[in-house]
Amino acid sequence: MLNATAAIVFIVIFVLEAAVIIIGNVFTIFVFKTQSRLHLKRTCLLLINLAVADLLVGVGEVAVLVVHKIPGTENGSLSAPWAFQAFGSCVSVMFLALISLERVYAVFRPLRHRVTSTGTYIFSIVIVWVAGLCIGGLAFSAVFHSKVDSVYALATGDVLLFFCLVVICASYLSIRSRLYATTPDLQVPHSRSNR
């Protein structure tokens, strides 16, 4: 009885999580699409792609719930929804790492950041999606081809996620150290007009 209750509680939590992810990211994409002043900002391109990747994570969560939690639909330890969710998760974390690198560039080289071309942003976005497709393709090949060991797909994704985590932490630590090193002196000079 306790196991069934715990399973139901976890399923409800995962369904709520997936609903919040999907609704929140659809709303975010809608706002970026309808606000014409946001269309021309290069940094918004990164945020839009992050929202799309997070939306894929939410859809993947729903697919995993349907395949693994509904009786009679489970087909093994690895499945196509798992591979799709791995793809979405890797792309989402890579976009977080890309945004953190972009913030570092904006803090350390503000003048060069202002004149960075839109093509540079588009190129970096394409690189992230291609790397995510490679990870997702490896995960799908582990699901559909028995000769591909799933350990390689898991290890590759985990190494990439760890590398992205290190990049994110290092980026924000460098921003923090830069901001504390250049804190302006806020002492007000004495006015001579009070004599």
Residue frames as qw, qx, qy, qz and C-alpha x, y, z in Angstrom:
[[0.000, 0.884, 0.467, 0.000, 0.00, 0.00, 0.00],
 [0.308, -0.802, 0.099, 0.503, 2.82, 2.37, 0.88],
 [0.415, -0.151, 0.593, 0.673, 4.65, 1.67, -2.40],
 [0.219, 0.600, 0.667, 0.384, 1.51, 2.36, -4.43],
 [0.132, -0.937, -0.275, 0.170, 0.88, 5.61, -2.56],
 [0.393, -0.624, 0.305, 0.603, 4.48, 6.72, -2.99],
 [0.400, 0.140, 0.668, 0.612, 4.34, 5.88, -6.70],
 [0.110, 0.799, 0.554, 0.206, 1.17, 7.93, -7.14],
 [0.263, -0.890, -0.055, 0.369, 2.71, 10.87, -5.25],
 [0.423, -0.386, 0.479, 0.665, 5.82, 10.77, -7.46],
 [0.322, 0.416, 0.687, 0.501, 3.75, 10.55, -10.63],
 [0.018, -0.916, -0.400, 0.009, 1.67, 13.55, -9.57],
 [0.349, -0.767, 0.165, 0.513, 4.84, 15.52, -8.77],
 [0.419, -0.119, 0.615, 0.658, 6.38, 14.64, -12.16],
 [0.223, 0.650, 0.644, 0.336, 3.16, 15.54, -13.99],
 [0.136, -0.949, -0.208, 0.197, 3.02, 18.91, -12.21],
 [0.428, -0.560, 0.366, 0.608, 6.70, 19.50, -12.94],
 [0.386, 0.183, 0.679, 0.597, 6.20, 18.71, -16.64],
 [0.102, 0.824, 0.538, 0.146, 3.12, 20.95, -16.79],
 [0.242, -0.893, -0.009, 0.380, 4.98, 23.88, -15.22],
 [0.447, -0.322, 0.525, 0.649, 7.95, 23.38, -17.58],
 [0.313, 0.403, 0.696, 0.505, 5.76, 23.22, -20.67],
 [0.005, -0.897, -0.440, -0.037, 3.43, 26.10, -19.75],
 [0.348, -0.803, 0.083, 0.478, 6.26, 28.34, -18.57],
 [0.396, -0.263, 0.554, 0.683, 8.35, 27.85, -21.68],
 [0.249, 0.577, 0.666, 0.402, 5.42, 28.17, -24.08],
 [0.113, -0.942, -0.278, 0.148, 4.59, 31.46, -22.35],
 [0.409, -0.629, 0.293, 0.593, 8.23, 32.57, -22.62],
 [0.381, 0.102, 0.662, 0.637, 8.36, 31.78, -26.34],
 [0.109, 0.779, 0.588, 0.187, 5.03, 33.56, -26.82],
 [0.223, -0.899, -0.084, 0.367, 6.32, 36.70, -25.09],
 [0.384, -0.423, 0.477, 0.668, 9.49, 36.75, -27.20],
 [0.319, 0.342, 0.730, 0.499, 7.43, 36.19, -30.35],
 [0.035, 0.842, 0.524, 0.123, 4.89, 38.94, -29.66],
 [0.276, -0.864, 0.011, 0.421, 7.27, 41.64, -28.34],
 [0.685, 0.681, 0.058, 0.252, 8.72, 43.20, -31.48],
 [0.035, -0.916, 0.361, -0.173, 11.34, 45.16, -29.53],
 [0.678, -0.469, 0.566, 0.008, 12.87, 41.85, -28.36],
 [0.896, 0.403, 0.183, 0.046, 13.25, 40.44, -31.89],
 [0.502, 0.793, -0.234, 0.254, 16.33, 42.48, -32.67],
 [0.378, -0.757, 0.503, -0.177, 18.31, 41.77, -29.50],
 [0.557, 0.406, -0.724, -0.023, 21.04, 39.19, -29.98],
 [0.076, -0.232, 0.848, -0.470, 20.98, 37.96, -26.40],
 [0.699, 0.102, 0.298, -0.641, 17.28, 37.15, -26.81],
 [0.719, 0.343, -0.537, -0.278, 18.25, 34.59, -29.43],
 [0.258, 0.247, -0.876, 0.323, 20.02, 32.61, -26.71],
 [0.354, 0.007, 0.620, -0.700, 17.06, 32.90, -24.36],
 [0.754, 0.243, -0.101, -0.602, 14.57, 31.81, -27.02],
 [0.647, 0.303, -0.695, -0.073, 16.66, 28.76, -27.83],
 [0.026, 0.170, -0.832, 0.528, 16.99, 27.97, -24.11],
 [0.579, 0.095, 0.362, -0.724, 13.19, 28.15, -23.80],
 [0.782, 0.292, -0.373, -0.405, 12.78, 25.79, -26.77],
 [0.442, 0.281, -0.829, 0.198, 15.30, 23.34, -25.27],
 [0.203, -0.070, 0.719, -0.661, 13.54, 23.49, -21.90],
 [0.722, 0.173, 0.036, -0.669, 10.23, 22.89, -23.66],
 [0.702, 0.282, -0.635, -0.157, 11.75, 19.74, -25.17],
 [0.122, 0.196, -0.849, 0.476, 12.75, 18.66, -21.66],
 [0.494, 0.058, 0.457, -0.738, 9.13, 19.05, -20.50],
 [0.794, 0.272, -0.247, -0.485, 7.78, 17.13, -23.49],
 [0.512, 0.315, -0.792, 0.102, 10.39, 14.43, -22.90],
 [0.163, -0.139, 0.755, -0.619, 9.31, 14.20, -19.26],
 [0.713, 0.157, 0.191, -0.656, 5.72, 13.63, -20.35],
 [0.749, 0.348, -0.504, -0.254, 6.82, 10.99, -22.85],
 [0.267, 0.282, -0.860, 0.332, 8.91, 9.18, -20.22],
 [0.413, -0.031, 0.594, -0.690, 5.96, 9.26, -17.81],
 [0.791, 0.245, -0.065, -0.556, 3.63, 7.81, -20.44],
 [0.685, 0.363, -0.626, -0.078, 6.03, 5.06, -21.51],
 [0.353, 0.226, -0.812, 0.406, 7.32, 4.01, -18.09],
 [0.219, -0.042, 0.622, -0.751, 4.44, 4.66, -15.71],
 [0.753, 0.127, -0.019, -0.646, 1.44, 3.39, -17.67],
 [0.642, -0.181, 0.744, -0.039, 1.19, -0.41, -17.30],
 [0.764, 0.389, 0.508, 0.083, 1.87, -2.34, -20.48],
 [0.451, 0.891, -0.024, 0.042, 3.77, 0.45, -22.27],
 [0.333, -0.775, 0.515, 0.153, 7.25, -0.11, -20.85],
 [0.904, 0.417, -0.093, -0.005, 9.65, -1.73, -23.30],
 [0.804, 0.158, -0.237, 0.522, 12.98, -2.11, -21.52],
 [0.500, -0.570, -0.213, 0.616, 15.38, -0.01, -19.52],
 [0.120, -0.351, 0.241, 0.897, 16.16, 2.44, -22.34],
 [0.401, 0.639, 0.656, 0.015, 13.52, 3.87, -24.62],
 [0.345, 0.527, 0.319, 0.708, 13.05, 6.53, -27.27],
 [0.251, -0.910, -0.194, -0.267, 11.52, 9.00, -24.76],
 [0.698, -0.598, 0.068, 0.389, 14.60, 8.57, -22.58],
 [0.598, 0.096, 0.309, 0.733, 16.81, 9.43, -25.57],
 [0.089, 0.750, 0.339, 0.562, 14.62, 12.42, -26.42],
 [0.475, -0.873, -0.114, -0.017, 14.80, 13.66, -22.84],
 [0.725, -0.340, 0.169, 0.574, 18.60, 13.19, -22.84],
 [0.422, 0.432, 0.337, 0.722, 18.77, 15.30, -26.01],
 [0.150, -0.858, -0.263, -0.415, 16.63, 18.08, -24.52],
 [0.647, -0.736, -0.046, 0.196, 18.49, 18.07, -21.22],
 [0.691, -0.129, 0.208, 0.680, 21.92, 18.26, -22.85],
 [0.266, 0.571, 0.317, 0.710, 20.87, 21.09, -25.16],
 [0.346, -0.879, -0.242, -0.220, 19.30, 23.00, -22.27],
 [0.680, -0.629, 0.059, 0.373, 22.42, 22.76, -20.09],
 [0.602, 0.116, 0.285, 0.737, 24.66, 23.66, -23.05],
 [0.072, 0.757, 0.294, 0.579, 22.57, 26.79, -23.63],
 [0.525, -0.844, -0.099, 0.041, 22.97, 27.69, -19.95],
 [0.711, -0.323, 0.197, 0.593, 26.74, 27.33, -20.37],
 [0.413, 0.437, 0.356, 0.715, 26.65, 29.44, -23.54],
 [0.180, -0.889, -0.250, -0.340, 24.65, 32.16, -21.78],
 [0.638, -0.717, 0.020, 0.282, 27.14, 32.17, -18.90],
 [0.641, -0.034, 0.289, 0.710, 30.04, 32.52, -21.35],
 [0.188, 0.680, 0.361, 0.610, 28.21, 35.36, -23.09],
 [0.406, -0.896, -0.161, -0.078, 27.77, 37.12, -19.72],
 [0.705, -0.446, 0.145, 0.532, 31.49, 36.72, -18.98],
 [0.483, 0.297, 0.360, 0.741, 32.30, 38.26, -22.34],
 [0.062, -0.839, -0.326, -0.430, 29.90, 41.13, -21.64],
 [0.552, -0.822, -0.049, 0.136, 31.54, 41.84, -18.27],
 [0.679, -0.386, 0.278, 0.559, 35.18, 41.47, -19.30],
 [0.279, -0.009, 0.482, 0.831, 34.97, 42.96, -22.80],
 [0.269, 0.634, 0.552, -0.470, 31.91, 45.25, -22.79],
 [0.254, 0.655, -0.238, -0.670, 32.86, 47.26, -25.88],
 [0.110, 0.233, -0.876, -0.408, 33.62, 44.20, -27.97],
 [0.190, 0.326, 0.903, -0.208, 30.44, 42.56, -26.70],
 [0.325, 0.640, 0.285, -0.635, 28.37, 45.47, -27.97],
 [0.394, 0.614, -0.406, -0.550, 29.72, 45.09, -31.50],
 [0.341, -0.103, 0.929, 0.101, 29.57, 41.29, -31.69],
 [0.376, 0.104, -0.529, -0.753, 27.76, 40.30, -34.84],
 [0.795, -0.006, 0.229, -0.562, 24.48, 38.44, -34.92],
 [0.788, 0.362, -0.481, -0.128, 26.21, 35.81, -37.05],
 [0.178, 0.383, -0.803, 0.420, 28.43, 34.92, -34.10],
 [0.526, -0.085, 0.550, -0.643, 25.36, 34.28, -31.97],
 [0.859, 0.261, -0.081, -0.434, 23.72, 32.22, -34.70],
 [0.578, 0.440, -0.682, 0.078, 26.91, 30.18, -35.19],
 [0.059, -0.277, 0.807, -0.518, 27.13, 29.41, -31.46],
 [0.700, 0.061, 0.334, -0.628, 23.44, 28.45, -31.39],
 [0.824, 0.357, -0.349, -0.267, 23.95, 26.07, -34.32],
 [0.333, 0.416, -0.801, 0.271, 26.97, 24.51, -32.60],
 [0.368, -0.161, 0.688, -0.605, 24.90, 23.84, -29.46],
 [0.818, 0.203, 0.137, -0.521, 22.03, 22.26, -31.41],
 [0.712, 0.438, -0.540, -0.096, 24.43, 20.11, -33.46],
 [0.113, 0.351, -0.835, 0.407, 26.25, 18.92, -30.32],
 [0.563, -0.020, 0.531, -0.634, 22.87, 18.15, -28.75],
 [0.845, 0.321, -0.150, -0.401, 21.80, 16.21, -31.84],
 [0.486, 0.438, -0.748, 0.110, 25.03, 14.21, -31.64],
 [0.170, -0.194, 0.802, -0.539, 24.34, 13.32, -28.00],
 [0.705, 0.173, 0.303, -0.618, 20.71, 12.57, -28.82],
 [0.744, 0.420, -0.438, -0.280, 21.75, 10.48, -31.83],
 [0.249, 0.347, -0.864, 0.267, 24.11, 8.49, -29.64],
 [0.409, -0.025, 0.672, -0.616, 21.28, 7.95, -27.12],
 [0.782, 0.312, 0.021, -0.539, 18.87, 6.91, -29.91],
 [0.605, 0.428, -0.663, -0.103, 21.45, 4.52, -31.36],
 [0.028, -0.239, 0.876, -0.419, 21.85, 2.94, -27.91],
 [0.609, 0.136, 0.463, -0.630, 18.08, 2.42, -27.81],
 [0.802, 0.432, 0.012, -0.413, 17.55, 1.03, -31.32],
 [0.690, 0.485, -0.535, 0.043, 20.82, -0.82, -32.02],
 [0.881, -0.473, -0.007, -0.017, 21.83, -3.58, -29.67],
 [0.806, 0.216, -0.142, 0.533, 25.49, -3.33, -30.74],
 [0.106, 0.630, -0.200, 0.743, 25.80, 0.15, -29.22],
 [0.474, -0.295, -0.689, 0.462, 26.42, -0.05, -25.50],
 [0.210, -0.871, -0.342, -0.284, 24.19, 2.31, -23.50],
 [0.628, -0.583, -0.100, 0.505, 27.09, 2.99, -21.13],
 [0.449, 0.081, 0.257, 0.852, 28.80, 5.01, -23.88],
 [0.067, -0.669, -0.418, -0.610, 25.71, 7.14, -24.42],
 [0.534, -0.796, -0.282, 0.025, 25.28, 7.74, -20.69],
 [0.661, -0.390, 0.020, 0.641, 28.98, 8.45, -20.15],
 [0.342, 0.305, 0.309, 0.834, 29.17, 10.88, -23.08],
 [0.225, -0.764, -0.368, -0.480, 26.12, 12.79, -21.90],
 [0.640, -0.713, -0.208, 0.197, 27.34, 12.86, -18.32],
 [0.611, -0.156, 0.096, 0.770, 30.80, 14.11, -19.30],
 [0.144, 0.498, 0.335, 0.787, 29.23, 16.86, -21.41],
 [0.414, -0.800, -0.337, -0.275, 26.90, 17.87, -18.58],
 [0.695, -0.547, -0.112, 0.453, 29.79, 17.93, -16.10],
 [0.480, 0.103, 0.196, 0.849, 31.87, 20.06, -18.48],
 [0.078, -0.665, -0.358, -0.650, 28.95, 22.49, -18.87],
 [0.585, -0.759, -0.285, 0.037, 28.56, 22.66, -15.09],
 [0.654, -0.320, 0.011, 0.685, 32.25, 23.50, -14.71],
 [0.273, 0.355, 0.300, 0.842, 31.95, 26.20, -17.40],
 [0.294, -0.772, -0.377, -0.419, 28.90, 27.72, -15.71],
 [0.657, -0.682, -0.187, 0.261, 30.50, 27.75, -12.25],
 [0.598, -0.140, 0.121, 0.780, 33.82, 29.11, -13.54],
 [0.151, 0.549, 0.360, 0.740, 32.04, 31.81, -15.54],
 [0.371, -0.821, -0.278, -0.333, 30.00, 33.14, -12.67],
 [0.713, -0.550, -0.088, 0.426, 32.90, 32.89, -10.22],
 [0.506, 0.087, 0.185, 0.838, 35.05, 34.94, -12.59],
 [0.070, -0.694, -0.330, -0.636, 32.26, 37.52, -12.93],
 [0.594, -0.764, -0.252, 0.011, 31.94, 37.65, -9.15],
 [0.686, -0.358, 0.014, 0.633, 35.67, 38.11, -8.64],
 [0.335, 0.353, 0.278, 0.829, 35.78, 40.80, -11.34],
 [0.236, -0.777, -0.327, -0.483, 32.91, 42.74, -9.80],
 [0.657, -0.717, -0.144, 0.185, 34.40, 42.59, -6.30],
 [0.668, -0.123, 0.111, 0.725, 37.83, 43.61, -7.62],
 [0.195, 0.302, 0.268, 0.894, 36.46, 46.69, -9.36],
 [0.223, -0.767, -0.590, 0.114, 34.04, 47.96, -6.71],
 [0.219, 0.657, 0.015, 0.721, 34.02, 51.75, -6.99],
 [0.297, -0.195, -0.537, 0.765, 34.80, 53.86, -3.96],
 [0.114, -0.713, -0.577, -0.382, 31.52, 55.51, -3.03],
 [0.367, -0.522, -0.347, 0.687, 32.88, 58.10, -0.61],
 [0.193, 0.896, 0.323, 0.235, 31.42, 61.51, -1.22],
 [0.484, 0.204, -0.182, 0.831, 34.03, 64.31, -1.29],
 [0.188, -0.623, -0.465, 0.601, 33.52, 67.07, 1.23],
 [0.259, 0.795, 0.380, 0.396, 31.79, 70.06, -0.21],
 [0.398, -0.058, -0.184, 0.897, 33.52, 73.41, 0.21],
 [0.143, -0.522, -0.345, -0.767, 30.26, 75.32, -0.23],
 [0.575, -0.650, -0.496, 0.002, 29.29, 74.83, 3.48],
 [0.502, -0.052, -0.289, 0.814, 31.84, 77.43, 4.70]]
